[in-house]
Amino acid sequence: MKILIAPNAFKNSLTQLQVADAIAHGLRRSGLDADLHLLPMADGGNGTLDAFLAHGGQRIDVDTLDPIGRPIKAAFGLLADNETAVIEMALASGLELLRRHELAPLRASTYGTGILMRSALDAGARRIIIGLGGSATTDGGMGCFQALGTRFLDGNGHTLDQGGAALRHLKVIDNANLDARLRDVEVIIASDVDNPAVGPHGAAAVYAPQKGASAADVQQLEAGLQRLFEIVHKQMSIDVRTTPGGGAAGAFAAGLLAFANGRIQSGVGLILDYHHFDDLLRDADLVITGEGRIDSQTLSGKGPFGIARRAMSQGVRTIALVGTLDVDEKRLHDAGIWSALPIMPRPMSLQQALKEADALVENAALRLGYLLQLSSAK
């Protein structure tokens, strides 16, 4: 039996490589005779850099800023071709960098991600893949492009403060000093979000509350994004307001489309292609994926769904090990996940589950290994 083990990270507990290792250990403990291939996965969000670097490349540390302007170290990856950089925006501008009382939806900035992009250009990157999940920001990418040389000015010619709320006062965009190297670099936006930048299904309305925004904050952020992309349209003759996917990461995707000529691709699809997943599927018997929580959002393009859909196209079944399952199992089955198995064998608190996650995943894989051997039992 050949099994592909391709899990996402379990948020706040295990990286995708730790999950893959735990699954492999559990299957081996069961005595299952199988050829196991570990493919740590992500979908553009947390863990994207690790997923790309799982089988080689360099991790380069950079002095940068977190979403509220504090100095931190973050990393980007340079793949084996020495021309492709991978940036996981969550490492510099992510929600998990802030404690609950530090959430600042009105002033959180992508400036730190801009520093990572500038560092990737300094390293000679000709292609930059930017994973957009897990952001703390709703600034349309303003901070990022400030770090790359663009000036965002109010009616008095003063530079705007950081954060999405300041965009309401935007009058002029000055791209005269925007890093010229961007013209010769391919920018790929790794995201599986379909929301537009603005409107009732846009970045502020849908995602800002998850980043600590009140109803009043959402109105300010929406007004700021409307203002930003209205001026982009007027001054740059580029209209990204309704582009599907432009709302990813607080409309950072729309900013990358406008200022860096970026293009959006499925995050999970990029990683699957990079690891030649289709070739591995040709003689595979089973795919095992996993995620901390599988819900209706998973079916909109998150890692496990993308993996299962790709496997189903080649007639290979997928089983998911999950921390929490909050979706109709018939819908999950129809989407290509043959079965989803919760890892918790007994009631427990979230804190306890996070603490014991490694053992819970391994023991769930042990039970799965025993089940898989039933099919060959005489």
C-alpha positions as CSV (number, residue, x, y, z in Angstrom):
1,M,0.0,0.0,0.0
2,K,1.3,3.5,-0.9
3,I,-0.1,6.3,1.3
4,L,0.4,10.0,0.8
5,I,0.3,11.9,4.2
6,A,-0.5,15.5,3.4
7,P,-1.9,17.4,6.4
8,N,-2.2,21.1,7.1
9,A,-0.9,22.5,10.4
10,F,-3.1,22.2,13.5
11,K,-3.4,25.8,14.6
12,N,-1.7,26.8,17.8
13,S,-0.4,23.3,18.4
14,L,1.4,21.4,15.6
15,T,3.1,22.4,12.4
16,Q,2.1,20.4,9.3
17,L,5.5,18.5,9.5
18,Q,4.8,17.5,13.1
19,V,1.3,16.4,12.1
20,A,2.6,14.3,9.2
21,D,5.3,12.7,11.5
22,A,2.7,11.9,14.1
23,I,0.4,10.2,11.5
24,A,3.3,8.2,10.1
25,H,4.3,7.1,13.6
26,G,0.8,6.0,14.4
27,L,0.4,4.0,11.1
28,R,3.8,2.3,11.7
29,R,2.8,1.4,15.3
30,S,-0.3,-0.4,13.9
31,G,1.9,-2.7,11.9
32,L,0.4,-1.5,8.6
33,D,2.7,-2.6,5.7
34,A,2.7,0.6,3.7
35,D,5.0,2.9,1.8
36,L,4.5,6.3,3.4
37,H,5.2,9.6,1.6
38,L,5.1,12.8,3.8
39,L,4.0,16.0,2.1
40,P,3.4,18.8,4.7
41,M,0.7,21.1,3.2
42,A,-0.7,24.6,3.5
43,D,-3.1,26.7,1.5
44,G,-1.4,30.1,1.5
45,G,-2.0,30.7,5.2
46,N,0.0,29.6,8.3
47,G,2.6,27.1,7.4
48,T,3.0,28.0,3.7
49,L,6.7,28.7,4.1
50,D,7.3,25.4,5.9
51,A,5.4,23.6,3.2
52,F,7.5,25.0,0.4
53,L,10.7,24.4,2.2
54,A,9.9,20.8,3.4
55,H,12.1,19.3,0.7
56,G,14.8,21.9,0.3
57,G,15.6,25.6,0.0
58,Q,16.9,28.3,2.3
59,R,15.2,30.1,5.2
60,I,16.5,33.7,5.4
61,D,15.9,35.7,8.6
62,V,15.1,39.4,8.3
63,D,14.7,42.2,10.8
64,T,11.2,43.5,10.2
65,L,8.1,44.9,12.0
66,D,5.0,43.2,13.4
67,P,1.5,44.5,12.5
68,I,1.6,47.2,15.2
69,G,5.2,48.3,14.4
70,R,7.3,46.4,16.9
71,P,10.7,45.1,15.8
72,I,10.7,41.3,15.2
73,K,12.5,38.8,13.2
74,A,10.7,37.0,10.4
75,A,11.9,34.8,7.6
76,F,11.3,34.3,3.9
77,G,12.3,31.3,1.8
78,L,14.5,31.1,-1.3
79,L,13.8,27.9,-3.2
80,A,16.3,25.6,-4.8
81,D,16.3,27.6,-8.1
82,N,17.7,30.6,-6.2
83,E,15.1,32.8,-8.1
84,T,11.8,32.0,-6.3
85,A,11.2,33.6,-3.0
86,V,8.3,32.5,-0.7
87,I,6.8,35.0,1.8
88,E,4.3,34.0,4.4
89,M,2.7,37.3,5.3
90,A,1.5,35.9,8.7
91,L,5.1,35.8,9.9
92,A,5.4,39.6,9.8
93,S,1.8,40.8,9.6
94,G,-0.2,38.0,11.1
95,L,-2.9,37.8,13.7
96,E,-1.1,35.2,15.8
97,L,1.7,37.8,16.5
98,L,-0.7,39.8,18.6
99,R,-2.3,38.9,21.9
100,R,-6.1,39.5,22.2
101,H,-5.7,42.8,24.0
102,E,-3.2,44.0,21.3
103,L,-5.5,43.6,18.4
104,A,-5.6,46.9,16.5
105,P,-7.7,46.5,13.3
106,L,-7.7,50.2,12.5
107,R,-3.9,50.7,12.5
108,A,-2.5,47.2,11.9
109,S,-0.2,47.4,8.9
110,T,1.4,45.2,6.2
111,Y,4.7,47.3,6.4
112,G,6.6,44.3,7.8
113,T,5.6,42.2,4.8
114,G,6.9,44.9,2.6
115,I,10.3,44.7,4.3
116,L,10.3,40.9,3.6
117,M,9.5,41.6,-0.1
118,R,12.3,44.2,-0.3
119,S,14.7,41.6,1.3
120,A,13.6,39.0,-1.3
121,L,14.4,41.5,-4.1
122,D,17.8,42.1,-2.5
123,A,18.4,38.4,-2.5
124,G,17.9,38.3,-6.3
125,A,14.4,36.9,-6.5
126,R,12.8,37.0,-9.9
127,R,9.6,35.4,-8.7
128,I,7.8,36.1,-5.3
129,I,5.1,33.8,-4.0
130,I,3.2,35.5,-1.2
131,G,0.9,33.5,1.0
132,L,-1.9,35.7,2.3
133,G,-3.6,33.8,5.1
134,G,-3.8,34.7,8.8
135,S,-3.4,38.4,8.5
136,A,-4.1,41.0,11.2
137,T,-4.5,43.8,8.7
138,T,-7.1,45.6,6.6
139,D,-4.9,48.2,4.9
140,G,-5.2,47.1,1.3
141,G,-1.4,46.6,1.2
142,M,-0.7,50.3,1.9
143,G,2.0,49.5,4.5
144,C,3.7,47.0,2.3
145,F,4.0,49.5,-0.6
146,Q,5.1,52.2,1.8
147,A,8.0,49.9,2.6
148,L,8.7,49.6,-1.1
149,G,8.7,53.3,-1.8
150,T,5.1,54.4,-2.5
151,R,3.9,57.6,-0.7
152,F,0.2,57.7,0.3
153,L,-0.7,61.4,1.0
154,D,-3.6,63.3,2.4
155,G,-5.0,66.6,1.1
156,N,-2.2,68.6,2.8
157,G,0.5,66.5,1.2
158,H,1.3,64.7,4.5
159,T,2.1,60.9,4.6
160,L,-0.8,58.9,6.0
161,D,-0.5,57.1,9.3
162,Q,-0.3,53.3,9.3
163,G,-3.4,51.2,9.1
164,G,-6.6,50.9,7.1
165,A,-8.6,53.6,8.9
166,A,-6.1,56.3,7.7
167,L,-7.0,55.5,4.1
168,R,-10.2,57.5,4.5
169,H,-8.0,60.6,4.2
170,L,-6.1,59.5,1.1
171,K,-5.9,62.1,-1.6
172,V,-2.8,61.2,-3.7
173,I,-0.8,58.1,-4.5
174,D,2.9,58.9,-5.4
175,N,4.6,55.8,-7.0
176,A,7.6,57.8,-8.2
177,N,9.9,55.9,-5.8
178,L,8.2,52.5,-5.9
179,D,11.0,49.9,-6.1
180,A,11.7,49.6,-9.8
181,R,12.7,46.0,-9.5
182,L,9.1,45.0,-9.1
183,R,8.6,45.6,-12.8
184,D,10.8,42.6,-13.6
185,V,9.5,40.3,-10.9
186,E,6.6,37.9,-11.2
187,V,4.4,38.2,-8.1
188,I,2.1,35.3,-7.4
189,I,-0.6,35.7,-4.7
190,A,-1.2,32.4,-3.0
191,S,-4.8,32.5,-1.8
192,D,-8.0,30.5,-1.9
193,V,-10.4,33.3,-1.0
194,D,-13.0,34.5,-3.5
195,N,-14.1,37.7,-1.7
196,P,-13.7,41.1,-3.5
197,A,-11.8,44.0,-1.9
198,V,-14.9,46.0,-1.0
199,G,-18.6,45.8,-0.6
200,P,-20.9,43.5,1.6
201,H,-18.7,40.5,0.8
202,G,-15.4,42.4,0.9
203,A,-12.4,42.4,3.2
204,A,-13.7,44.7,5.9
205,A,-17.2,43.3,6.1
206,V,-16.3,39.7,6.2
207,Y,-12.9,39.4,7.8
208,A,-12.2,42.5,9.9
209,P,-14.4,41.3,12.8
210,Q,-12.2,38.3,13.1
211,K,-9.3,40.7,13.6
212,G,-11.0,42.6,16.5
213,A,-13.0,45.2,14.5
214,S,-16.3,46.5,16.0
215,A,-19.2,47.4,13.7
216,A,-18.0,51.0,13.8
217,D,-14.4,49.9,12.9
218,V,-15.7,47.9,10.0
219,Q,-17.4,51.1,8.6
220,Q,-14.1,53.0,8.8
221,L,-12.1,50.3,7.2
222,E,-14.6,49.8,4.4
223,A,-14.6,53.6,3.7
224,G,-10.8,53.5,3.7
225,L,-10.6,50.6,1.2
226,Q,-13.2,52.2,-1.0
227,R,-11.1,55.4,-1.0
228,L,-7.9,53.6,-1.7
229,F,-9.1,51.6,-4.7
230,E,-11.2,54.5,-6.1
231,I,-7.9,56.6,-6.3
232,V,-6.0,53.6,-7.7
233,H,-8.7,53.5,-10.4
234,K,-8.5,57.2,-11.1
235,Q,-4.7,57.6,-11.0
236,M,-3.4,54.3,-12.2
237,S,-6.3,53.2,-14.5
238,I,-6.6,49.9,-12.7
239,D,-9.8,48.7,-11.2
240,V,-9.5,45.9,-8.7
241,R,-12.5,46.7,-6.6
242,T,-14.6,43.7,-7.7
243,T,-11.9,41.3,-8.7
244,P,-12.6,37.8,-7.1
245,G,-10.0,37.1,-4.5
246,G,-9.0,40.7,-4.1
247,G,-10.3,40.8,-0.5
248,A,-7.8,38.3,0.8
249,A,-5.7,39.5,3.8
250,G,-7.6,42.7,4.3
251,A,-7.6,43.5,0.5
252,F,-3.8,43.1,0.4
253,A,-4.4,40.9,-2.6
254,A,-6.1,43.8,-4.4
255,G,-3.1,46.0,-3.5
256,L,-0.7,43.4,-5.0
257,L,-2.7,43.2,-8.1
258,A,-2.6,47.0,-8.6
259,F,0.8,47.9,-7.4
260,A,2.9,44.8,-8.3
261,N,1.0,43.4,-11.2
262,G,0.4,40.3,-9.2
263,R,-1.8,37.3,-10.1
264,I,-3.9,35.1,-7.9
265,Q,-3.4,31.4,-7.8
266,S,-4.8,28.7,-5.5
267,G,-2.4,28.4,-2.5
268,V,-3.0,24.7,-2.0
269,G,-2.7,24.2,-5.8
270,L,0.7,25.9,-5.9
271,I,2.1,23.7,-3.2
272,L,0.6,20.5,-4.6
273,D,2.2,21.3,-8.0
274,Y,5.5,22.2,-6.4
275,H,5.7,18.8,-4.8
276,H,4.5,16.9,-8.0
277,F,1.4,15.6,-6.2
278,D,-0.3,14.4,-9.3
279,D,2.7,12.2,-10.2
280,L,2.7,10.7,-6.7
281,L,-1.0,10.0,-7.0
282,R,-0.7,7.8,-10.0
283,D,0.2,4.7,-7.9
284,A,-1.1,5.8,-4.6
285,D,-3.8,3.8,-2.7
286,L,-4.8,6.5,-0.2
287,V,-4.3,10.1,0.9
288,I,-4.4,11.1,4.5
289,T,-4.9,14.8,5.2
290,G,-5.7,16.7,8.4
291,E,-6.5,20.0,10.0
292,G,-7.3,21.3,13.4
293,R,-10.8,22.3,12.3
294,I,-12.8,21.3,9.3
295,D,-15.9,23.4,8.6
296,S,-17.8,25.0,5.8
297,Q,-14.9,27.3,5.0
298,T,-12.8,24.2,4.3
299,L,-15.0,23.4,1.4
300,S,-14.4,26.8,-0.2
301,G,-10.8,25.8,-1.1
302,K,-8.8,25.2,2.1
303,G,-6.0,22.7,2.1
304,P,-7.8,19.4,2.8
305,F,-10.5,20.1,0.2
306,G,-8.0,21.0,-2.4
307,I,-6.0,17.9,-1.7
308,A,-9.2,15.7,-1.7
309,R,-10.4,17.2,-5.0
310,R,-7.1,16.6,-6.7
311,A,-7.0,13.0,-5.4
312,M,-10.6,12.3,-6.4
313,S,-9.8,13.3,-10.0
314,Q,-7.4,10.4,-10.1
315,G,-9.7,7.9,-8.3
316,V,-7.8,8.0,-5.0
317,R,-9.7,8.3,-1.8
318,T,-8.9,10.8,1.0
319,I,-9.3,10.4,4.8
320,A,-9.0,13.4,7.1
321,L,-7.9,13.4,10.8
322,V,-9.4,16.4,12.4
323,G,-9.5,18.2,15.8
324,T,-13.0,19.5,15.3
325,L,-15.6,18.6,12.6
326,D,-18.2,21.2,12.0
327,V,-19.8,20.4,8.6
328,D,-22.3,18.0,7.3
329,E,-20.5,14.7,6.6
330,K,-22.4,14.1,3.4
331,R,-21.2,17.4,2.0
332,L,-17.7,16.5,3.1
333,H,-18.0,13.1,1.4
334,D,-19.3,14.6,-1.8
335,A,-16.4,17.1,-1.8
336,G,-14.0,14.2,-1.9
337,I,-13.1,13.5,1.7
338,W,-14.2,9.9,2.0
339,S,-14.2,10.0,5.8
340,A,-13.3,12.5,8.5
341,L,-12.1,11.0,11.8
342,P,-11.9,13.2,15.0
343,I,-8.7,12.7,16.9
344,M,-10.2,13.2,20.4
345,P,-11.2,9.9,22.1
346,R,-12.9,11.6,25.1
347,P,-14.3,15.0,26.1
348,M,-11.5,17.4,27.0
349,S,-10.8,21.2,27.1
350,L,-9.3,23.0,24.2
351,Q,-6.2,23.7,26.3
352,Q,-5.8,20.1,27.1
353,A,-6.3,19.1,23.4
354,L,-3.7,21.6,22.2
355,K,-1.2,20.3,24.8
356,E,-1.8,16.6,23.9
357,A,-2.2,17.2,20.1
358,D,0.8,15.2,19.1
359,A,-0.3,12.1,21.0
360,L,-3.9,12.5,19.9
361,V,-3.0,12.6,16.2
362,E,-0.6,9.6,16.6
363,N,-3.2,7.5,18.4
364,A,-5.9,8.4,15.9
365,A,-3.5,7.3,13.1
366,L,-2.8,4.1,15.1
367,R,-6.6,3.3,15.1
368,L,-6.8,4.2,11.4
369,G,-3.9,1.8,10.7
370,Y,-5.8,-1.0,12.4
371,L,-8.9,-0.2,10.3
372,L,-6.9,-0.2,7.1
373,Q,-5.7,-3.7,7.9
374,L,-9.2,-5.0,8.1
375,S,-9.6,-4.9,4.3
376,S,-6.7,-7.4,3.9
377,A,-7.6,-9.6,6.9
378,K,-8.6,-13.1,6.1
